[in-house]
Amino acid sequence: MWAKPVTLSGQQVTLEPLSQNHAGDLAEASADGDLSSLWYTMIPAPAEVPAEIDRRLALQEAGSMVPFAILDAAGRAVGMTTYMNIDHINQRLEIGSTWYRKSVQRSGLNTECKLLMLRHAFEDLDAISVEFRTHVINHQSRRAIERLGARLDGILRAHMRMANGTIRDTAVYSIIAAEWPTVRAHLQHLMTR
């Protein structure tokens, strides 16, 4: 296996391998802002958090995902993220299925979280490309991805069916290895602000 569970630590945030030990904090995080009601995202309702943890851990066992709990400076799980759609042979992966409790959104945690994940992907795993995907109408997510320095690769039209039966067009972004030094400098600059 090329990508494996790992703990990544920064100044404001720690990413640690996801487990059922995080379920209580994550159920509370999902309730903060009623995140599961956002129809264009796939955030579990508080009662669904244990099943979502099990789903992500099953994908890890199958080799297609490495899920993390996102911990704030106090050690409280405030969200989830993953390396997903892992292509071990070609050393490509997606950072996705990321969400944060409402009260920590726009606090700088996401910037540091992505810096840690991208640094690990490019510098430790020697990834050739890291992808990001989101619903084409999720403008908050798209702006956050673009702020990282990722470039729009295109739109996958009629890409997937959402839980409410609507069809999602997916915006696909990426950062390639040659772009990483510039993206890293940009993210480090954002962290100092």
C-alpha positions as CSV (number, residue, x, y, z in Angstrom):
1,M,0.0,0.0,0.0
2,W,1.4,3.4,-1.0
3,A,-0.9,5.7,1.1
4,K,-1.3,4.5,4.7
5,P,-2.8,5.8,7.9
6,V,-0.6,8.5,9.5
7,T,-0.9,11.3,12.0
8,L,-0.2,14.8,10.7
9,S,0.3,17.6,13.2
10,G,0.4,21.3,12.8
11,Q,0.1,24.4,15.1
12,Q,-3.7,24.6,15.1
13,V,-4.8,21.2,13.8
14,T,-3.9,17.5,14.0
15,L,-5.1,14.9,11.6
16,E,-5.2,11.5,13.1
17,P,-6.5,8.2,11.8
18,L,-10.3,8.1,12.0
19,S,-11.8,5.7,14.6
20,Q,-15.1,5.2,16.4
21,N,-13.4,7.1,19.3
22,H,-14.2,10.3,17.4
23,A,-17.9,9.5,16.9
24,G,-19.2,11.6,19.8
25,D,-17.2,14.8,18.9
26,L,-18.1,14.3,15.2
27,A,-21.8,13.9,15.9
28,E,-21.7,17.2,17.9
29,A,-19.7,18.7,15.0
30,S,-22.4,17.7,12.4
31,A,-25.1,19.2,14.6
32,D,-23.2,22.5,14.8
33,G,-24.9,24.4,11.9
34,D,-27.1,21.5,11.0
35,L,-24.6,20.5,8.3
36,S,-26.4,17.4,7.0
37,S,-29.3,19.6,5.8
38,L,-27.0,21.0,3.0
39,W,-28.5,18.9,0.2
40,Y,-25.5,19.5,-2.1
41,T,-23.0,18.0,0.3
42,M,-22.7,14.5,1.8
43,I,-22.2,15.3,5.5
44,P,-23.7,12.7,7.9
45,A,-26.5,13.6,10.3
46,P,-25.4,13.3,14.0
47,A,-27.0,9.9,14.3
48,E,-25.3,8.7,11.1
49,V,-21.8,9.5,12.2
50,P,-20.9,6.0,13.5
51,A,-22.1,4.4,10.2
52,E,-20.1,6.9,8.2
53,I,-17.0,6.1,10.2
54,D,-17.5,2.4,9.5
55,R,-18.0,3.1,5.8
56,R,-14.8,5.1,5.6
57,L,-12.9,2.4,7.6
58,A,-14.2,-0.3,5.2
59,L,-12.9,1.8,2.2
60,Q,-9.5,2.1,4.0
61,E,-9.4,-1.7,4.4
62,A,-10.1,-2.0,0.7
63,G,-7.2,0.3,0.0
64,S,-9.1,3.2,-1.7
65,M,-9.2,5.6,1.2
66,V,-7.2,6.9,4.2
67,P,-9.7,8.7,6.5
68,F,-8.8,11.3,9.2
69,A,-10.5,13.0,12.1
70,I,-9.6,16.7,12.2
71,L,-8.7,17.7,15.7
72,D,-8.5,21.3,16.9
73,A,-5.8,22.6,19.3
74,A,-7.8,21.3,22.3
75,G,-7.9,17.8,20.8
76,R,-11.6,17.9,19.9
77,A,-12.7,16.3,16.6
78,V,-14.2,19.1,14.6
79,G,-14.5,17.4,11.2
80,M,-13.4,14.7,8.8
81,T,-11.3,14.5,5.7
82,T,-9.7,11.8,3.6
83,Y,-7.2,10.7,1.0
84,M,-9.6,9.0,-1.4
85,N,-9.8,7.5,-4.9
86,I,-6.2,6.4,-4.2
87,D,-4.3,5.2,-7.3
88,H,-1.4,3.4,-5.6
89,I,0.3,2.4,-8.9
90,N,0.2,5.9,-10.4
91,Q,0.7,7.7,-7.1
92,R,-2.4,9.9,-7.5
93,L,-5.1,10.6,-4.9
94,E,-7.9,12.9,-4.1
95,I,-8.3,15.0,-0.9
96,G,-12.0,15.0,-0.3
97,S,-15.1,14.1,1.8
98,T,-14.0,17.0,4.0
99,W,-16.2,18.9,6.4
100,Y,-15.9,21.0,9.5
101,R,-18.3,22.0,12.2
102,K,-19.8,25.4,11.4
103,S,-18.1,27.2,14.3
104,V,-14.5,26.5,13.0
105,Q,-15.2,27.2,9.3
106,R,-13.1,30.1,8.0
107,S,-10.9,29.9,11.1
108,G,-7.7,28.9,9.3
109,L,-8.0,25.2,10.2
110,N,-8.8,24.2,6.6
111,T,-5.7,26.0,5.3
112,E,-3.4,24.2,7.7
113,C,-5.2,20.9,7.2
114,K,-4.7,21.1,3.5
115,L,-1.1,22.2,3.9
116,L,-0.4,19.1,6.1
117,M,-2.1,16.8,3.7
118,L,-0.6,18.2,0.5
119,R,2.9,18.3,2.1
120,H,2.6,14.6,3.1
121,A,1.2,13.7,-0.4
122,F,3.9,15.5,-2.4
123,E,6.9,15.3,0.0
124,D,6.5,11.9,1.7
125,L,4.4,9.9,-0.8
126,D,5.9,11.5,-3.9
127,A,2.5,12.0,-5.4
128,I,2.3,13.1,-9.0
129,S,-1.1,14.8,-8.6
130,V,-3.7,15.6,-5.9
131,E,-7.3,16.1,-6.9
132,F,-10.2,17.9,-5.3
133,R,-13.8,17.4,-6.3
134,T,-17.0,19.2,-5.3
135,H,-20.6,19.8,-6.4
136,V,-20.5,22.5,-9.1
137,I,-22.9,24.6,-7.2
138,N,-21.0,24.4,-3.9
139,H,-19.4,27.8,-4.3
140,Q,-18.0,28.0,-0.8
141,S,-16.1,24.7,-1.4
142,R,-15.0,25.8,-4.8
143,R,-13.6,29.1,-3.5
144,A,-11.8,27.3,-0.7
145,I,-10.2,24.9,-3.3
146,E,-9.2,27.7,-5.5
147,R,-7.7,29.6,-2.6
148,L,-5.4,26.7,-2.1
149,G,-4.0,27.2,-5.6
150,A,-5.6,24.2,-7.3
151,R,-6.6,24.6,-10.9
152,L,-9.9,23.7,-12.4
153,D,-9.5,20.6,-14.7
154,G,-13.1,20.6,-15.8
155,I,-16.7,19.7,-14.9
156,L,-17.9,16.1,-14.9
157,R,-21.5,16.5,-16.1
158,A,-24.1,14.2,-14.7
159,H,-21.4,12.6,-12.6
160,M,-23.3,11.1,-9.7
161,R,-26.7,10.8,-8.0
162,M,-27.2,12.7,-4.7
163,A,-29.1,11.3,-1.7
164,N,-32.1,13.5,-2.6
165,G,-32.2,12.0,-6.2
166,T,-30.7,15.1,-7.9
167,I,-27.8,14.6,-10.4
168,R,-24.5,16.2,-9.4
169,D,-22.2,17.9,-11.8
170,T,-18.8,17.7,-10.3
171,A,-16.1,20.4,-10.5
172,V,-12.7,18.7,-10.6
173,Y,-9.5,20.5,-9.5
174,S,-5.9,19.4,-9.2
175,I,-2.4,20.4,-8.0
176,I,0.4,18.6,-9.8
177,A,3.8,17.9,-8.4
178,A,5.5,20.6,-10.4
179,E,3.1,23.2,-8.9
180,W,3.7,22.1,-5.3
181,P,6.6,24.4,-4.4
182,T,4.5,27.5,-5.4
183,V,1.3,26.2,-3.7
184,R,3.3,25.4,-0.5
185,A,4.8,28.9,-0.4
186,H,1.3,30.3,-0.9
187,L,-0.2,28.2,1.9
188,Q,2.6,29.1,4.2
189,H,2.0,32.8,3.5
190,L,-1.7,32.3,4.2
191,M,-0.8,30.6,7.5
192,T,1.2,33.6,8.6
193,R,-1.8,35.9,8.0
